[in-house]
Amino acid sequence: MIKVEHLTRKYRDFTAVDNVSFEIGQGEIVGLLGHNGAGKTTIMKMMTGYLEPTAGNILIDELDIGKQRRKIQNKIGYLPENCPVYPEMTVLDYLEYSAALHGISQQDRPALIREAVARTALEAKATKQLSTLSRGYRQRTGVAQAILHKPDILILDEPTNGLDPTQIQHMRTLIAELAKTATVIISTHILQEVQAICDRVLIIKDGALALDAQVDGLQHSSKLLISTDGARDAALELFQSFEQVTSVTAGRDQHFELELHADTDGQATAAALAKGIHEQDWQLFALHFESRNLETVFAEISERGGAA
């Protein structure tokens, strides 16, 4: 559905987005994760046609955004980073105005506005002036605008910004519901948001794509941690004798870190190592794979000198 090829955006000598490529399929919930200033918002602006790339291509449903921008924009619901609204308008006035901009007919507007208001839990504030609303309610109004025309693709830049914990949970539920009929792309610097909502994560570092992975798959590690009372040199010799082990690091207090080949059956190798320790008549105090999550992976990428 979405294909981004070698996307680059420069501002004179500064490269905000550097040769980024990825594909997103229909119905995916994808998190665009990175520190503030990493290039996430710039990527989203180019995907929605609000900013022209310096180089690269964006194809959405095989339409080229450089040539068929309006057709693509009709397929997209977009919540910009700071949720621009007109403070003198009421929520309903703003949604009526947004419906007109989307080209929704007068006949269809009332039902679509009612549905958007209900889905974003704005009923109690529908007739209130936007200038009187909290940041959280203005954020929800922005989401209502984005889903008003039932887009195929929903691009949300920091959708939970300014929401309280109850509103955040409501937003997560809404995004999961929207993903049943739309592809959802979320930009955030909050790890918990990606972990709670997304199927897949794209980590952006210094304008480049540092990681493209399924969120669940990040938890799998090829590093095995072992604690035994075997002598250090003897234990190293034993562990290094296994062809599935690529490297062994001896830590303090008889702790060892074993890196396994990526295509190795980790559970079978762990069982064989436990058997080898038992045959040496050593005590096995601990044997488990390194615990990994999105936070661990993000920290590793942040510490690198550059993107990978």
WOCOR-V810380 format. One record per backbone hydrogen bond with DSSP energy under -1.0 kcal/mol. CO is the residue of the C=O (numbers start at 1). NH is the residue of the N-H. Records with the same first field share a line. If there is no record, write none. Layout:
CO = NH, NH
This chain:
1 = 61
2 = 24
3 = 59
4 = 22
5 = 57
7 = 20
8 = 54, 55
9 = 16, 17
11 = 14
14 = 11
17 = 9
20 = 7
22 = 4
24 = 2
25 = 28
28 = 184
29 = 199, 200
30 = 186
31 = 202
32 = 188
33 = 204
35 = 38
38 = 207
39 = 43
40 = 44
41 = 45
42 = 46
43 = 47
44 = 48
45 = 50, 51
55 = 8
57 = 5
58 = 65
59 = 3
60 = 63
63 = 60
64 = 67, 68
68 = 72
69 = 73
70 = 74
72 = 75
75 = 152, 153
77 = 155
79 = 157
80 = 83
86 = 89
87 = 131
89 = 130
90 = 94
91 = 95
92 = 96
93 = 97
94 = 98
95 = 99
96 = 100
97 = 101
98 = 102
99 = 104
100 = 103
105 = 109
108 = 112
109 = 113
110 = 114
111 = 115
112 = 116
113 = 117
114 = 118
115 = 119
116 = 120
117 = 122
118 = 121
122 = 125
123 = 126
125 = 128
126 = 92
128 = 91
129 = 132
130 = 133
134 = 138
135 = 139
136 = 140
137 = 141
138 = 142
139 = 143
140 = 144
141 = 145
142 = 146
143 = 147
147 = 150
152 = 183
153 = 77
154 = 185
155 = 79
156 = 187
158 = 161
160 = 163
164 = 168
165 = 169
166 = 170
167 = 171
168 = 172
169 = 173
170 = 174
171 = 175
172 = 176
173 = 177
174 = 178
175 = 179
177 = 180
178 = 181, 182
183 = 154
184 = 30
185 = 156
186 = 32
187 = 158
188 = 34
190 = 194
191 = 195
192 = 196
193 = 197
194 = 198
199 = 215
200 = 31
201 = 213
202 = 33
203 = 210, 211
205 = 208
207 = 18
208 = 205
211 = 203
213 = 201
216 = 219
217 = 220
222 = 260
223 = 290
224 = 258
225 = 288
226 = 256
227 = 285, 286
231 = 235
232 = 236
233 = 237
234 = 238
235 = 239
236 = 240
239 = 242
242 = 245
244 = 261
247 = 259
249 = 257
254 = 228
255 = 251
256 = 226
257 = 249
258 = 224
259 = 246, 247
261 = 264
264 = 266
265 = 269
266 = 270
267 = 271
268 = 272
269 = 273
270 = 274
271 = 275
272 = 276
273 = 277
274 = 278
275 = 279
276 = 280
277 = 282
278 = 281
283 = 229
286 = 227
288 = 225
293 = 297
294 = 298
295 = 299
296 = 300
297 = 301
298 = 302
299 = 303
